[in-house]
Amino acid sequence: MRAKADFVRDTSGGGDVLRFSGWLTLANLGDFPDRLRAQPGGVVRLDLSAIERIDTVGAWLIQRFAADQGAAIEGLSDDAAHLLRQVAAADQHVEMRPERAHPASHLLAEIGEAVLGALHTLYGLLGFFGATAIAFGTVVRRPSRFRLNATVQRFEVVGIRALGIIGLMSFLIGIVIAQQGAVQLKQFGAEVFTINLVGRITLRELGVLMTAIMVAGRSGSAFAAQLGTMKLTEEIDAMRTIGVSPIEALVLPRVLAAVLMMPLLGFYASVIAIVGGGLLCWVSLDIPPDTFIQRLREVVPITDLYVGLVKAPVFGAIIAIAGCFQGMQVEGSAEAVGTRTTSAVVQAIFLVIVIDAFFAVFFTWVGWN
């Protein structure tokens, strides 16, 4: 039978003691809280050895009273003592309206969090790159573990299916470069140098760079979304359970496809951009195609083509690793897939532009300018 929560005050010892009895549960409290709050000070101990049952509400009342009186609690069972500790840990003051931080402090905090987040992501990317390199070395030593079908399928997705959009984009970029260059050079009677502008900037920079941006938005985001969805559905955990390395089975084919297809896509984009620029020169500047091609061969050094082909596989590796890394970081909910996909595209484009700047300085230093 449930006994109402009650207590008596014992003043016979060296200090006042409250001895509790009954069920300290919400349904059996009655006027217990009011009587407990009305107790005068001087209580040094709370004896709960006669308590039959206690719930969260009862534990909170005891904990609050003990904190106010500075009294010790004794006589609890192990389970009741654990409940009291949990209630005490959760009994924290919470402001309904937190104080507004100073704008300067808030700005510094935001900058600090952004820097720490960037460093953490860079550290993770380097670790993921190392894991991918180890997996590649394992596959080289054991060719039977190489997944040819998955890699060929990635070739189709990354390369062949991207030809249309990359070709259209490059064609229009070539036209824009030629048109804007011709407008500016016409002021000096140097329209013929539009050919130099189109040839060099597309082969050396824009052809590969714009292709990398398109691949990052198209394939890098797809890599992150695919792996992120597999992470949420626990397919990746299942692969590990049966002894299949996700890096070898999922990441390596995507990285190899991006690395091998980027030089081809970059060269294809450069050629299409030159075709677009040549078409505008023919229509707008009355430069016939044979003259355009002849001039192009004279003014564009072969090193410009080499520069683009050297940068392309590096850009491809960055895009694939960033996409796969963000996909493998997905956890929690489907919203994380969208967040990580966005992060994959932003990080890939940012890193591509940064590495492109380093390449520009390096090739100038070695004399390929």
Phi, psi and omega in degrees: 000135181286130178257137178301145177296134182208169177203156174231151181258122181254118181249016185280337183273201180285346179204160182293137179233133172262123180252117186264153178210168177087201182257113176272067179237163185301322184284348186240017184281315183061232179268015182305313181299319181295317180294326180291319179292333181281354182292134177289170180288180178100000179283127182253337181218148174241116183261113182249021183292336181268003179289130180273323179205148179218138176246189185297319180296314178298318179296323179293319178298315180296314182297317179296314181296317179297321179293320180292321183274343186070033185262155177270149180250132181216164175088007180277149171288171182298316180295317180294322177295320177297317178299318180295321178295320179294320178294319179296321180292327182274349183277077181243147178287129179238124179278131179294325177232095181301149179295138180284128179287157177296139182306321180294318178296319179296319180296315179296321178296318179297317180296317179298316179297321180295318180295314179297320177297319179295318179294320178296318179294318178298319177298317178295320178297318179297318178296320179292322176298319177297318178296321178294319179296320178296317178297321178296318177297322178296318180293323178295320180287329181233081184301338180294341180273356180285130183264090185293315182299317179295322181291317179297321177297321177294326175304315181295315184291314184285320187260295190296314182288349179265355184299320183297305184292323179291320178297315179297314180299315182294320179300314181291323178296319177300319178295316181296315180299314181295318182294313180292321177295319180296320180299316182286318182287337180296333179296337182249009181066030184239041182300334183296335180286357172300327178297317177301315183298311182296312184296311187286317185289329180283316181290323188272321189234290194294327181301308181286320184295313180293326175296318179298320179294319179293318180293323178297316180288331184266304185269321179299318178293323178295319178300313181297317182293318181296309181291325177296319177294319177295327178292318180294320181277006175065021175292323180292320176297322178295323178296317178297323182298321182271007174089017178260129179283120177298329179296314181289321186277326187247316187279312185301315177300323180290320179294315180298319180297316180293319181295318184280331183273335183299316177300320179293316179294321179296317177295317178299317180295320180296317180296316180295322178296321178294321176299316178298316178295320178295322178297317179293321178298323179292315185282317189266324185252002180058037175260111184292158183302320182294323176292320179299314182293318180297316179295322180298319180293333182279324191259342183259112179288155180294339179295333177297321177293319179298320179301312180297319182288332177287321182287328189302309181295329177294317177298319179298318179296319179298315182297313183293317182293319179297317180295314181292322179298313180294323177296322180286347179270357183293135175198154175104278187216175180294335178298329180296331178297313179296319180296315181290327177296316176299316179298323180298315181294314182297314181294320180296314180295317179299312181294324178298316181293320179297313180295325177298321177296319177296320178297319180300315179294318183295313182291330174293321180294324181273358176095009178267071182227000000 
